[in-house]
Amino acid sequence: MKKTLAALLYTGLVMLANPALADLTTAEAMREGDMKKLTFHSTAQPAGTAEFTTFDGTPMSLEAYKGKWVLLNFWATWCAPCRKEMPMLSDLQTEFGGDDFEVVTLATGRNPPPAMTAFFDEIGVDNLPLHRDPGSALAREMGVLGLPITVILNPEGAEVARLRGDADWASDNAKAILKTLIDDGAEG
């Protein structure tokens, strides 16, 4: 009993000292259904620094998104689960996208630009970026093994959570978790 009380007291003090940790702990405790696959890291992990390109070939890096929460989705045109979840990611961008949050999609590996636009056209997505990682440099650096992989980056640009495989990003639970992160992070 004393050990449990001490652990609770310690956790409470850590959260008071570090509000961002409290936000992650709250969000992690909310996971249900598909979101149980969303693994929160005990400490933020460095995100990759490798460059990728915009659709038109302009070099870019994750540094461009610092200052906001990012849901980074690695996908490919040949990935059936990606086709299923991409419209849900589009809905998240519509609902939450702005100064504090952005869904960033990154086609990794061989994804010819015409196939990428056809993919988005076929599933009715028009509000997500068609960024490309043709050599999979960022994907390799971030340990992406299999697709889709979705990572959540905090406003400092560090990875705080990762989900392997597809998920129901349109679920009330997924939205509540993201809203907790965005709202608490915006206040902090």
C-alpha positions as CSV (number, residue, x, y, z in Angstrom):
1,M,0.0,0.0,0.0
2,K,2.8,2.4,0.9
3,K,4.6,1.7,-2.4
4,T,1.4,2.3,-4.4
5,L,0.8,5.6,-2.6
6,A,4.4,6.6,-3.1
7,A,4.2,5.7,-6.8
8,L,1.1,7.8,-7.2
9,L,2.6,10.7,-5.4
10,Y,5.7,10.6,-7.5
11,T,3.7,10.4,-10.8
12,G,1.7,13.4,-9.7
13,L,4.7,15.4,-8.8
14,V,6.4,14.5,-12.1
15,M,3.2,15.6,-14.0
16,L,3.1,18.9,-12.1
17,A,6.7,19.5,-12.9
18,N,6.3,18.6,-16.6
19,P,2.8,19.4,-18.0
20,A,3.7,18.0,-21.4
21,L,4.2,14.6,-19.8
22,A,0.8,14.9,-18.1
23,D,-0.8,15.5,-21.5
24,L,0.8,12.4,-23.0
25,T,-0.1,10.3,-19.9
26,T,-3.7,11.5,-20.2
27,A,-3.9,10.8,-23.9
28,E,-2.3,7.4,-23.4
29,A,-4.9,6.4,-20.8
30,M,-7.7,7.3,-23.2
31,R,-6.8,4.6,-25.8
32,E,-9.6,2.2,-26.8
33,G,-10.2,0.0,-29.8
34,D,-7.7,0.5,-32.7
35,M,-6.0,3.3,-30.7
36,K,-4.7,0.5,-28.3
37,K,-2.1,0.1,-31.1
38,L,-0.9,3.7,-30.5
39,T,2.2,3.3,-28.5
40,F,3.3,6.3,-26.5
41,H,7.0,6.5,-25.7
42,S,8.2,7.0,-22.1
43,T,10.4,9.9,-23.4
44,A,10.2,11.7,-26.7
45,Q,12.3,10.2,-29.4
46,P,14.3,12.2,-32.0
47,A,12.4,12.3,-35.3
48,G,14.3,11.8,-38.5
49,T,16.3,14.6,-40.1
50,A,16.6,13.2,-43.7
51,E,15.1,15.4,-46.4
52,F,12.1,14.4,-48.5
53,T,10.5,16.3,-51.3
54,T,7.3,18.0,-52.0
55,F,5.3,16.7,-54.9
56,D,7.1,19.0,-57.3
57,G,10.5,18.0,-56.1
58,T,11.3,20.8,-53.7
59,P,13.5,19.6,-50.8
60,M,11.9,19.6,-47.4
61,S,12.3,18.2,-43.9
62,L,10.2,17.7,-40.7
63,E,11.8,20.9,-39.4
64,A,9.2,22.8,-41.4
65,Y,6.5,21.6,-39.1
66,K,8.0,22.5,-35.8
67,G,5.7,24.5,-33.6
68,K,2.7,22.3,-34.1
69,W,1.5,18.7,-33.4
70,V,2.0,16.5,-36.5
71,L,0.4,13.2,-37.4
72,L,3.0,11.9,-39.9
73,N,1.7,9.0,-42.0
74,F,4.1,6.9,-44.1
75,W,2.2,5.3,-47.0
76,A,2.5,3.9,-50.5
77,T,0.2,3.7,-53.6
78,W,0.3,-0.1,-53.5
79,C,-0.7,-0.3,-49.8
80,A,-4.4,-1.5,-49.4
81,P,-4.6,-0.5,-45.7
82,C,-3.3,3.0,-46.7
83,R,-6.2,3.4,-49.1
84,K,-8.6,2.5,-46.3
85,E,-7.2,4.9,-43.7
86,M,-6.2,7.9,-45.9
87,P,-9.8,9.4,-46.1
88,M,-9.9,9.3,-42.3
89,L,-6.6,11.2,-42.1
90,S,-8.1,13.7,-44.5
91,D,-11.1,14.1,-42.2
92,L,-8.7,14.7,-39.2
93,Q,-6.9,17.5,-41.2
94,T,-10.3,19.1,-42.0
95,E,-11.4,18.9,-38.4
96,F,-8.2,19.8,-36.5
97,G,-5.7,21.2,-39.1
98,G,-4.4,24.7,-38.5
99,D,-1.8,26.5,-36.5
100,D,-1.5,23.8,-33.8
101,F,-2.0,20.6,-35.8
102,E,-1.3,19.1,-39.2
103,V,-1.6,15.7,-40.9
104,V,1.5,15.1,-43.1
105,T,1.5,12.3,-45.6
106,L,4.7,10.9,-47.0
107,A,4.8,8.4,-49.8
108,T,7.8,6.3,-49.2
109,G,9.6,4.1,-51.7
110,R,8.7,3.9,-55.4
111,N,5.5,5.9,-55.9
112,P,5.3,7.5,-59.3
113,P,3.7,11.0,-59.0
114,P,0.9,10.1,-61.5
115,A,0.1,7.1,-59.3
116,M,0.0,9.2,-56.2
117,T,-2.4,11.7,-57.7
118,A,-4.6,8.9,-59.0
119,F,-4.6,7.3,-55.6
120,F,-5.8,10.5,-53.9
121,D,-8.3,11.2,-56.7
122,E,-9.8,7.7,-56.4
123,I,-10.3,8.0,-52.7
124,G,-11.5,11.6,-52.8
125,V,-8.6,13.2,-50.8
126,D,-7.7,16.7,-51.7
127,N,-6.4,18.3,-48.5
128,L,-3.3,16.3,-47.7
129,P,0.2,16.9,-49.0
130,L,1.7,14.6,-51.6
131,H,5.2,14.6,-50.2
132,R,7.6,11.9,-51.4
133,D,10.4,10.0,-49.9
134,P,11.5,8.1,-53.0
135,G,14.7,6.7,-51.6
136,S,13.0,5.9,-48.2
137,A,15.7,7.9,-46.4
138,L,13.4,9.4,-43.8
139,A,11.5,6.1,-43.5
140,R,14.7,4.2,-42.9
141,E,16.0,6.8,-40.4
142,M,12.7,6.6,-38.5
143,G,12.6,2.8,-38.4
144,V,9.6,2.4,-40.7
145,L,9.2,-1.3,-41.3
146,G,6.0,-2.0,-43.2
147,L,3.2,0.3,-44.1
148,P,1.2,2.2,-43.0
149,I,3.1,3.7,-40.1
150,T,1.8,6.8,-38.3
151,V,3.8,8.8,-35.8
152,I,2.8,11.7,-33.7
153,L,5.4,14.5,-33.4
154,N,5.1,17.1,-30.6
155,P,5.6,20.8,-31.3
156,E,9.3,20.5,-30.6
157,G,9.5,18.0,-33.5
158,A,10.1,14.9,-31.4
159,E,8.3,11.6,-31.8
160,V,6.0,10.9,-28.9
161,A,3.8,8.0,-30.2
162,R,3.7,5.5,-33.0
163,L,1.0,3.3,-34.5
164,R,2.0,0.3,-36.8
165,G,-0.6,-0.7,-39.3
166,D,-3.9,1.0,-40.2
167,A,-6.4,2.4,-37.7
168,D,-9.8,4.0,-37.4
169,W,-8.6,7.6,-37.3
170,A,-12.2,8.7,-37.7
171,S,-13.2,7.2,-34.4
172,D,-14.4,9.3,-31.5
173,N,-11.5,7.9,-29.5
174,A,-8.8,8.9,-32.0
175,K,-10.2,12.4,-32.2
176,A,-10.4,12.7,-28.4
177,I,-6.8,11.6,-28.0
178,L,-5.6,14.1,-30.6
179,K,-7.8,16.9,-29.2
180,T,-6.3,16.3,-25.7
181,L,-2.8,16.6,-27.1
182,I,-3.6,19.7,-29.3
183,D,-5.6,21.5,-26.6
184,D,-3.3,20.8,-23.7
185,G,-0.3,21.5,-25.8
186,A,-1.6,24.8,-27.0
187,E,-2.3,25.9,-23.5
188,G,1.1,24.9,-22.2
